[in-house]
Amino acid sequence: MSAGATGVGSLPGGDAREAAKTATGSFEDFLYLPELPARGPGADMIGRSTGLLVDMFAHVEPSGWRISDRPGRDTRRARSWLGEDLDALEEFTQGYTGRLKVQAVGPWTLAAALELHGGEAMLQDAGACRDLAGSLAEGLREHLADVRKRIPGADVVLQLDEPSLTAVLLGRVRSASGYRTYRAVDRQVVEGALRDLFAVHDGEVIVHSCAPEVPFGLLRRAGATGVSFDFSLLTEREDDAIGEAVEGGTKLFAGVVPGTDGPLSDPGGSVMGVRKLWRRLGLAPGTLAESVVVTPSCGLAGASPAYARAAQAHCARAARSLADNPE
């Protein structure tokens, strides 16, 4: 069975039905719930995830998203758009029985992006980070139950977007003033919070980051069943961690197709790097199609609608090429 291809999350434009049609038309057995950040605050990745929080609210300030005492217009807008997206997806997935991925921002990227009342990131307050992770866990539990109810035949996959995770671990997240950085968060604290959050879902949980230096080992120990990343940012320094992950059964969501408009190579060419990596690691070519899911390198929000459709179709063809000719 081949692991196939899927999208990362975001698409261009602002029409929920058009996006659902694009997301469901390109992939036969690994659909995803599209995100449309072009609609504005609340449809962006951070705003959308604040709409999932339970007993915790946020609003937009000129500097970004900030924690509020009560739900306001921005929270309502985020929830309303998510509802609209789910309605559209439900319409295009009647009778669907394959995998279906939903995305939310993970607790550490959220803590790095959300501001406390005073303007500093939640990241600097360990107690606030714990509360945030707990609120997100509660919200995701409800969201996943809603998705299962709407599309009962689907095998739901949870994706947590953590592009700031490496910066959090290495103490590279900048303060509000920009003159200093927040202290690195202890690796065990990071890993523990992720492990607790992954436990809300009894299916596949994957973590997506299109930043360099993805912490494969940490994510695997925390219990992620897959890691989604920009393949072009890999270096040979990550070889051992990737080899261990694959041998331990972790799926690689390899972002090999560019996320913004440009010429697309032939599908086989797009996965050439993956085949080379396999040879370098001394892994059996036969395991390639089971271990690798082909995706765009990151979300497609910055692409033209025509390119977004072409890129997704290209991912599906590249996955077939990997399954047919793993050598």
Helices and strands as residue ranges (DSSP letters): H 16-26, E 30-32, G 37-39, H 45-50, E 57-61, E 64-68, H 73-92, E 99-105, H 107-113, G 122-124, H 126-150, E 155-161, H 165-170, H 187-198, E 205-209, H 216-222, E 226-230, G 231-233, G 236-238, H 239-247, E 251-257, H 267-270, H 272-281, G 285-287, H 288-291, E 292-296, H 305-324
